[in-house]
Amino acid sequence: TGRGVQYALREFFRHKGEVKKAKLTQSLEGKKVIIQGLGNVGYHAAKFLSEEDGVKIIAIIERDGALINEKGLNVESVYRYMVKKKTIRGYKDAKYQSNGAKCLEMKCDILIPAAMQGQIRRDNANRIKANLIVEAANGPTTYEADLILRKKGIVVLPDAYVNAGGVTVSYFEWLRNLSHIRFGRLERRYEELRSTQYSQVLEKLTGKRMDNETKKILIHGAEEIDLVRSGLDDTMRLAFQEIKEMKDKNKKITNYRTAAYVIALQKIARSYLDLGIY
């Protein structure tokens, strides 16, 4: 699920018009991010985004308070400390604030609620200053708060889309178990053979030999984890594109959440028709 959050954000930032509507610049790198919840989803989302996409995690909110560092927190360090001490209190490289919920209202580029439902409510929605909210938790925004955020012009990527990574990969796992064969088993060695041949052609054409490390990277065939991540990435990309298309073509739909719901209902209706249930 955490990896899916990363892929969802990457896809959003590929669409310049959508990024502009959120009043953000066209790159994830350097974006100031606040994350609520350093559990399985929040930890991995924060870790991948900070280590692979260059975002700054300026605040981490947990059940016993929050850690703040405008220069960026080391997610792995905070997580290891929390696992060892069972608390974030006393962590040295950040300012501690006992009222963690107040950090939801800090100025940031991206707010990722990845803990419990109902964290953004009618009583605090007007004070939210994030440009983009990415719902990694289930139902972190109440209906009343959602209306307030829309009026404020804050863009929300809905939970129905953002946290779908876990169930998507569970579906892949189900398919794998049905076939009783791991992904990539049939084609991996063939890919490595073809890549070896390409490297040999390159060496022949250039008259130069590749060093072993470069050759190893070039000829490495896709492992099962590579294929699973590729499938997840593709799923998250196509899902956002479908949501965006629905929002763009229907004048009555002004937000991603409604677009996602319409798509979901259409798919349910189509499945009933396919089964002959009228």
JOGI-V302517 format. One record per backbone hydrogen bond with DSSP energy under -0.5 kcal/mol. CO is the residue of the C=O (numbers start at 1). NH is the residue of the N-H. E is the energy in kcal/mol with one decimal. If there is no record, write none. Layout:
CO&NH&E ; CO&NH&E
//
This chain:
1&5&-1.9 ; 2&6&-1.6 ; 3&7&-2.3 ; 4&8&-2.4 ; 5&9&-2.1 ; 6&10&-2.5 ; 7&11&-2.2 ; 8&12&-2.1 ; 9&13&-2.2 ; 11&14&-1.3 ; 12&15&-1.5 ; 14&16&-0.8 ; 15&19&-2.3 ; 16&20&-2.4 ; 17&21&-1.7 ; 18&22&-1.1 ; 19&24&-2.0 ; 20&23&-1.7 ; 25&27&-2.1 ; 28&31&-2.1 ; 31&33&-0.6 ; 31&56&-3.0 ; 32&109&-1.8 ; 32&110&-2.2 ; 33&58&-1.8 ; 33&59&-1.1 ; 34&112&-3.1 ; 35&37&-0.7 ; 35&61&-2.6 ; 36&114&-2.5 ; 39&43&-2.5 ; 40&44&-1.3 ; 41&45&-2.6 ; 42&46&-2.6 ; 43&47&-2.6 ; 44&48&-2.8 ; 45&49&-2.3 ; 46&50&-2.2 ; 47&51&-2.6 ; 48&52&-2.5 ; 48&53&-0.6 ; 49&53&-1.0 ; 49&55&-1.8 ; 54&30&-2.7 ; 55&57&-0.6 ; 56&33&-3.4 ; 56&58&-1.2 ; 57&73&-2.6 ; 58&69&-2.7 ; 59&35&-2.3 ; 60&62&-0.5 ; 60&67&-2.4 ; 61&37&-3.1 ; 62&65&-1.5 ; 65&62&-3.4 ; 66&97&-2.6 ; 67&60&-2.1 ; 68&95&-3.0 ; 69&72&-1.9 ; 73&75&-1.0 ; 74&78&-2.4 ; 75&79&-2.6 ; 76&80&-2.5 ; 77&81&-2.1 ; 78&82&-2.5 ; 79&83&-2.5 ; 80&84&-2.0 ; 81&85&-3.1 ; 82&86&-2.0 ; 88&91&-1.6 ; 91&94&-0.6 ; 92&94&-0.6 ; 95&68&-2.4 ; 97&66&-2.3 ; 98&100&-1.4 ; 99&102&-1.0 ; 100&103&-1.7 ; 101&104&-1.5 ; 102&105&-1.7 ; 103&106&-1.3 ; 108&131&-0.8 ; 109&131&-0.7 ; 109&132&-1.6 ; 110&34&-2.4 ; 110&112&-0.5 ; 111&113&-0.6 ; 111&134&-2.8 ; 112&36&-2.5 ; 112&114&-0.7 ; 113&136&-0.9 ; 113&137&-2.1 ; 114&42&-0.5 ; 119&121&-0.7 ; 120&142&-2.4 ; 121&124&-1.0 ; 121&125&-2.2 ; 124&127&-1.3 ; 125&128&-1.3 ; 131&155&-1.7 ; 132&111&-2.8 ; 133&135&-0.6 ; 133&157&-3.1 ; 134&136&-1.5 ; 137&139&-0.6 ; 139&118&-2.9 ; 140&119&-1.0 ; 140&120&-3.0 ; 142&146&-2.3 ; 143&147&-1.7 ; 144&148&-1.6 ; 145&149&-2.7 ; 146&150&-2.0 ; 147&151&-1.8 ; 148&152&-1.8 ; 149&153&-0.7 ; 149&154&-2.4 ; 150&153&-1.0 ; 153&155&-0.5 ; 155&133&-2.8 ; 156&158&-0.7 ; 157&135&-2.3 ; 158&161&-1.2 ; 158&162&-2.8 ; 159&163&-1.7 ; 161&164&-1.6 ; 162&165&-0.5 ; 163&166&-0.6 ; 164&168&-2.0 ; 165&169&-2.3 ; 166&170&-1.8 ; 167&171&-1.8 ; 168&172&-1.8 ; 169&173&-2.4 ; 170&174&-2.1 ; 171&175&-2.3 ; 172&176&-2.4 ; 173&177&-2.4 ; 174&178&-1.9 ; 175&179&-1.8 ; 176&180&-1.4 ; 176&181&-1.0 ; 182&185&-1.5 ; 184&188&-2.2 ; 187&191&-2.5 ; 188&192&-2.1 ; 189&193&-2.3 ; 190&194&-2.6 ; 191&195&-2.5 ; 192&196&-2.1 ; 193&197&-2.0 ; 194&198&-2.2 ; 195&199&-2.3 ; 196&200&-1.9 ; 197&201&-2.1 ; 198&202&-2.4 ; 199&203&-2.2 ; 200&204&-2.0 ; 201&205&-2.6 ; 202&206&-2.4 ; 203&207&-1.8 ; 211&215&-2.3 ; 212&216&-2.3 ; 213&217&-2.0 ; 214&218&-2.2 ; 215&219&-2.3 ; 216&220&-0.9 ; 223&227&-1.9 ; 224&228&-2.3 ; 225&229&-2.3 ; 226&230&-2.1 ; 227&231&-2.4 ; 228&232&-2.4 ; 229&233&-2.8 ; 230&234&-2.4 ; 231&235&-2.1 ; 232&236&-2.6 ; 233&237&-2.3 ; 234&238&-2.6 ; 235&239&-2.2 ; 236&240&-1.9 ; 237&241&-2.3 ; 238&242&-2.2 ; 239&243&-2.3 ; 240&244&-3.0 ; 241&245&-2.2 ; 242&246&-2.1 ; 243&247&-2.3 ; 244&248&-2.5 ; 245&249&-2.1 ; 246&250&-1.3 ; 249&251&-0.7 ; 250&253&-1.7 ; 252&254&-0.6 ; 255&259&-1.7 ; 256&260&-2.6 ; 257&261&-2.3 ; 258&262&-2.5 ; 259&263&-2.1 ; 260&264&-2.3 ; 261&265&-2.6 ; 262&266&-2.3 ; 263&267&-2.2 ; 264&268&-2.1 ; 265&269&-2.6 ; 266&270&-2.4 ; 267&271&-2.0 ; 268&272&-2.0 ; 269&273&-2.2 ; 270&274&-2.5 ; 271&275&-1.5 ; 272&277&-3.0 ; 273&276&-1.1 ; 276&278&-0.7
//
